[in-house]
Amino acid sequence: MVTHTVDLPFATEEAPAALQEAFGELARAVAPIAAEGDHLGLLSETYWAGLHGLVTLMRSGRLPEEAHERRLALLFAHFTAGTS
């Protein structure tokens, strides 16, 4: 996998306030699908990583464009399965 090195701290106390606030928003969105015993931070990171990976691959043209919406729908549907 190809990525750019970034020395911005993430998932630590040293992360900038704006980054912590943004991650907090993601965690609040993910919280309703957390099962008992799930670590909300890890679950949120996993969702973010899946979404980030898809978007990165889609924007770079590595995945066929005609299925972009279906891929996102699959991620959302499976990640929110069982929620109301």
BELVENDA-V954272 format. One line per field, one symbol per residue. phi: phi as a letter, one per 30 degrees, with the letter a starting at -180 (. if undefined). A space follows every 10 residues. Layout:
phi: ???
//
This chain:
phi: .cacdbcddb hbdddeeddd dddddddddd edcddejdde dddddddedd dddddddddd idceddcedd dddddddddc eicc
//
